[in-house]
Each structure stands twice: as C-alpha cells, then as structure tokens.
C-alpha cells in the first residue's frame, strides 16, 4: 500500500502480525489532531480480509480515541482508473493501495507519496523480506510497505490434458510445457485461454520467464543499457522465447478482448486445458 501526502502501506509472515504492524505503523505516521479521520483506499478484497482490517482498525482506534479510520474499497480496474484523479483532488486518501514500479515513480514525482525511508529504519522494515521492500524503493528511498505476496499459477483442466496424453504432474520445465502445448494442439485443443482486455494478465507469462532468465539484477541492468546491448542480454533470449511461444498459437484469440474473469468462467465450463 501507499501512504500519501495527504501516504503507502503494504505483507509477509507472520501475516496476522505483519499486516497489523504495517497498518498501525502507517496510521501512526499521519499527524493526528483531535477527532482526526484517516482514510484508507483499498482495492476490493474478500470479506475475510475486510473483517481482518476491521479488527485492526478497532484495536487502533481503541488505543487512539481521537482518530477515526475509514476504509473505502474500489473494484480492481475502477481503482486504477480513479486513483490518479483522486490523488489530485481534495478527496485524496491518507493511505492507499498501489503497485510498485514506474506507476509508483509517477506518484512520487507528482508529490503524492510520503518518503518512508526513516520510519522504515526504525524496526518497521525488519518484518519484511528485503526483496519485498525493494518493490517500493526508488533511488534508495522507500515509499511504501508490502501488503502481501500472491502466487500466480496456471490452472489445468485434467480431462482435456488427459485426452491429449499430457501428464500435468510431469511438467517441470519450459520444454515440458512446450511439449504439452504441442500435444494439445495436435488434438485440436487450444492450449490456453487468457482475458487480455485489461493487459496485466498477459504480462505474467512474460514476467515469469524474465524473472527466471534474468532475475531482478538482470532486469535492473537492462534499464541502464543501450538497445544494441540488449541483443546479448537475457532479455533478448526472452524475446526470442516468447516469439516461439506465440508461434504455437496457444491462446484462444476470441478471449483476448475479454476481461480477466472470462477464462475462469471458461475453465468452469471445462473448455480450456490451461488458464
């Protein structure tokens, strides 16, 4: 998450403790007067997560009776659309959820985000893995705290994979996955479905590969080199790998313009082997 200027908060283990510390520490960083209201803007989450936040807020408000904490939730895509406008308005949240990378840099450059480097050094940073904090670090300054890490995987429809003679449990490498795709194509089965309307679901395929081929250091190094030098970098090998991958025609073109929820619905109806 992010603590704005009118600030960013994100979590690791132990989840119940780390998140509580992160939220409370962020709230504590906002100067409070009597009867202060602190607003927290968050992407829509599960009812269980909301219940947990309510418990954290109740504990915090009990310790700080002059501060009222209000959460506001927005659906994922609506959040991305409305956040830039809200940050420039009088309705700017005190604490908000955001993603790292260049989007965060834009928010920092615009003056919307508080520098949390010093507060983080006071024990707060110690509850997170260093790699998680780096996601919110720009030019050696920390502008956010990790909220959680998610697992991105591929779901398999075993009825279709078995029809093509593909053993899902045996897929361990990129070559194994490519062979599975070929086997599915030979059976007349489109191997993968993905909703590409919002763009970000597609990047996970590229991101998974670049992380394995180049790693974090390789990605950072690639930002600093000239275009010609990329031809000898892991990113060039990745581009060739993705090109060969797409040549297998493994995606269903009909689903590319659809939202993220479409592939899940298709999987529920037993249509694709992978999503």
Legacy VTK file of the C-alpha trace (Angstrom):
# vtk DataFile Version 3.0
C-alpha trace
ASCII
DATASET POLYDATA
POINTS 275 float
0.000 0.000 0.000
0.978 3.650 -0.114
0.949 6.458 2.384
0.103 9.653 0.562
0.889 13.277 1.201
-2.153 13.817 2.217
0.760 8.031 2.326
1.604 3.857 1.141
1.264 0.711 3.253
1.859 -2.981 2.077
2.989 -8.008 3.953
4.786 -11.031 4.755
4.808 -13.544 7.563
3.503 -13.844 10.126
0.578 -12.412 8.174
-1.659 -11.506 11.082
1.167 -9.722 12.892
2.959 -8.149 9.942
-0.140 -6.607 8.430
-1.273 -5.262 11.758
2.122 -3.675 12.372
2.217 -2.262 8.838
-1.204 -0.676 9.051
-0.776 0.644 12.580
2.701 1.997 11.794
1.359 3.772 8.740
-1.525 5.220 10.664
0.867 6.352 13.334
2.883 8.240 10.731
-0.043 10.556 9.979
0.000 13.592 12.243
-3.197 13.455 14.255
-5.196 16.241 15.778
-8.290 15.781 17.902
-11.062 13.968 16.073
-8.873 13.251 13.040
-10.262 10.991 10.307
-7.766 8.857 8.394
-8.995 7.486 5.068
-7.633 4.262 3.593
-8.275 3.473 -0.070
-8.048 -0.212 -0.986
-8.714 -2.443 -3.977
-11.820 -4.570 -3.381
-10.919 -7.594 -1.247
-12.575 -10.647 0.266
-14.991 -10.423 3.165
-12.467 -12.278 5.351
-9.792 -9.672 4.614
-12.225 -6.840 5.297
-13.127 -8.436 8.637
-9.448 -8.565 9.486
-8.937 -4.889 8.640
-11.940 -4.055 10.809
-10.264 -5.822 13.741
-7.009 -3.919 13.175
-8.884 -0.623 12.952
-10.873 -1.375 16.104
-7.655 -2.112 18.023
-6.002 1.044 16.708
-8.983 3.290 17.461
-9.195 1.858 20.975
-5.601 2.970 21.552
-6.111 6.307 19.756
-9.650 7.522 20.581
-9.112 10.849 18.813
-8.541 9.142 15.442
-11.233 7.628 13.251
-10.151 5.253 10.454
-12.334 4.751 7.386
-11.723 2.182 4.640
-13.033 2.663 1.108
-12.956 -0.150 -1.465
-12.998 0.045 -5.261
-13.101 -2.758 -7.844
-9.688 -3.548 -9.369
-9.957 -1.840 -12.775
-12.065 1.026 -11.439
-9.410 1.582 -8.791
-6.663 2.031 -11.397
-8.817 4.497 -13.308
-9.967 6.581 -10.377
-6.809 6.665 -8.231
-4.900 9.287 -10.314
-7.922 11.599 -10.221
-8.484 11.102 -6.504
-4.838 11.864 -5.708
-5.210 15.244 -7.393
-8.445 16.103 -5.605
-9.491 17.278 -2.175
-10.672 13.686 -1.587
-7.110 12.376 -1.588
-6.783 9.338 0.750
-4.274 9.389 3.600
-3.226 5.791 2.946
-3.749 3.974 -0.307
-3.010 0.703 -2.056
-0.753 0.848 -5.088
1.634 -1.221 -7.164
5.384 -0.693 -7.384
7.409 0.136 -10.472
7.050 3.126 -12.755
3.471 3.798 -11.665
4.771 4.425 -8.163
7.536 6.654 -9.566
4.932 8.814 -11.263
3.114 9.225 -7.953
6.365 10.095 -6.162
7.365 12.628 -8.822
3.948 14.257 -8.540
4.435 14.708 -4.802
1.597 12.422 -3.741
3.669 9.964 -1.694
5.480 10.348 1.601
9.101 9.215 1.916
9.021 6.348 4.439
12.765 5.641 4.494
13.381 6.888 8.028
10.231 5.376 9.615
11.094 2.056 7.947
14.578 2.077 9.503
13.040 2.224 12.949
12.277 -1.518 13.004
9.339 -1.456 10.599
11.367 -2.705 7.620
12.680 -5.693 9.599
9.368 -7.564 9.416
9.567 -7.814 5.584
11.844 -9.700 3.170
14.336 -7.299 1.571
13.036 -8.200 -1.902
9.526 -7.071 -0.927
10.752 -3.691 0.278
12.741 -3.216 -2.952
9.467 -3.245 -4.884
8.649 0.080 -3.207
12.167 1.518 -3.278
13.152 4.181 -5.808
16.610 5.779 -5.893
17.401 4.224 -2.484
14.340 5.814 -0.870
11.404 3.731 0.414
7.912 4.926 -0.472
5.732 2.013 0.556
5.425 -1.124 2.654
4.482 -4.570 1.269
0.958 -5.706 2.000
1.111 -9.290 0.745
2.609 -11.608 -1.851
0.447 -13.621 -4.217
1.077 -16.849 -6.093
0.477 -16.691 -9.851
-0.123 -20.113 -11.346
-1.729 -21.915 -14.266
-4.937 -23.867 -13.703
-5.294 -27.158 -15.540
-8.385 -28.946 -16.880
-7.160 -32.504 -16.422
-9.971 -34.014 -18.505
-8.584 -32.247 -21.589
-4.922 -32.753 -20.762
-5.532 -36.482 -20.289
-7.362 -36.557 -23.619
-4.138 -35.316 -25.226
-1.963 -37.699 -23.216
-0.449 -34.869 -21.153
0.625 -35.653 -17.591
0.287 -32.335 -15.753
2.321 -33.578 -12.797
5.246 -34.310 -15.116
5.522 -30.706 -16.366
8.604 -29.349 -14.604
10.429 -27.274 -17.228
9.743 -24.850 -20.060
10.447 -27.655 -22.555
7.917 -29.901 -20.787
5.284 -27.179 -21.033
6.042 -26.567 -24.716
5.684 -30.291 -25.442
2.340 -30.304 -23.612
1.153 -27.388 -25.737
2.163 -29.191 -28.936
0.333 -32.348 -27.840
-2.828 -30.353 -27.128
-2.643 -28.593 -30.491
-2.312 -31.946 -32.249
-5.581 -32.978 -30.585
-7.263 -29.831 -31.912
-7.418 -28.280 -28.452
-6.494 -24.615 -27.883
-3.992 -24.919 -25.019
-4.544 -21.663 -23.120
-7.181 -19.007 -22.537
-6.477 -15.596 -21.046
-8.580 -12.448 -20.828
-6.423 -9.724 -22.328
-8.763 -6.742 -22.088
-7.013 -5.249 -19.069
-3.499 -6.041 -20.255
-1.945 -7.086 -16.960
-2.936 -10.806 -17.035
-0.788 -11.238 -20.155
2.314 -9.815 -18.524
2.522 -12.684 -16.034
3.696 -15.053 -18.768
6.478 -12.648 -19.746
7.237 -11.759 -16.124
7.593 -15.384 -15.076
10.085 -16.041 -17.864
12.139 -12.861 -17.433
12.456 -13.466 -13.700
13.919 -16.910 -14.369
16.138 -15.874 -17.268
17.415 -12.549 -15.990
16.467 -12.205 -12.329
15.965 -8.894 -10.572
19.545 -7.768 -11.177
19.290 -8.534 -14.886
16.079 -6.552 -15.222
17.606 -3.544 -13.475
20.761 -3.794 -15.580
18.691 -3.878 -18.779
17.210 -0.494 -17.893
20.671 1.026 -17.984
21.997 -0.298 -21.309
21.581 0.828 -24.895
19.298 -1.032 -27.306
22.207 -2.714 -29.107
23.467 -4.216 -25.861
20.117 -5.907 -25.263
20.927 -8.349 -28.069
23.410 -10.082 -25.786
21.280 -9.840 -22.655
18.845 -12.378 -21.153
16.007 -10.118 -22.317
16.919 -10.758 -25.942
16.776 -14.510 -25.309
13.434 -13.958 -23.629
12.049 -12.071 -26.631
13.018 -14.956 -28.911
11.496 -17.433 -26.460
8.193 -15.519 -26.360
8.166 -15.277 -30.150
8.496 -19.047 -30.499
5.851 -19.491 -27.812
3.312 -17.325 -29.623
4.032 -19.109 -32.890
2.483 -22.214 -31.327
-0.901 -20.421 -31.416
-1.532 -21.498 -27.871
-4.061 -18.781 -26.928
-7.693 -18.503 -27.923
-7.896 -15.230 -29.949
-11.603 -14.906 -29.157
-10.844 -14.316 -25.467
-8.104 -11.700 -25.844
-10.533 -8.746 -25.786
-12.468 -10.122 -22.798
-11.999 -9.224 -19.083
-9.944 -11.204 -16.608
-12.962 -13.165 -15.345
-13.666 -14.759 -18.747
-11.005 -17.522 -18.598
-12.193 -18.605 -15.148
-15.728 -18.963 -16.478
-14.444 -20.982 -19.436
-12.460 -23.267 -17.122
-15.584 -23.797 -15.025
-17.357 -24.947 -18.198
-14.492 -27.395 -18.919
-13.396 -25.649 -22.111
-9.651 -24.891 -21.959
-6.914 -27.222 -20.702
-4.936 -24.375 -19.138
-5.724 -20.863 -17.894
LINES 3 278
6 0 1 2 3 4 5
4 6 7 8 9
265 10 11 12 13 14 15 16 17 18 19 20 21 22 23 24 25 26 27 28 29 30 31 32 33 34 35 36 37 38 39 40 41 42 43 44 45 46 47 48 49 50 51 52 53 54 55 56 57 58 59 60 61 62 63 64 65 66 67 68 69 70 71 72 73 74 75 76 77 78 79 80 81 82 83 84 85 86 87 88 89 90 91 92 93 94 95 96 97 98 99 100 101 102 103 104 105 106 107 108 109 110 111 112 113 114 115 116 117 118 119 120 121 122 123 124 125 126 127 128 129 130 131 132 133 134 135 136 137 138 139 140 141 142 143 144 145 146 147 148 149 150 151 152 153 154 155 156 157 158 159 160 161 162 163 164 165 166 167 168 169 170 171 172 173 174 175 176 177 178 179 180 181 182 183 184 185 186 187 188 189 190 191 192 193 194 195 196 197 198 199 200 201 202 203 204 205 206 207 208 209 210 211 212 213 214 215 216 217 218 219 220 221 222 223 224 225 226 227 228 229 230 231 232 233 234 235 236 237 238 239 240 241 242 243 244 245 246 247 248 249 250 251 252 253 254 255 256 257 258 259 260 261 262 263 264 265 266 267 268 269 270 271 272 273 274
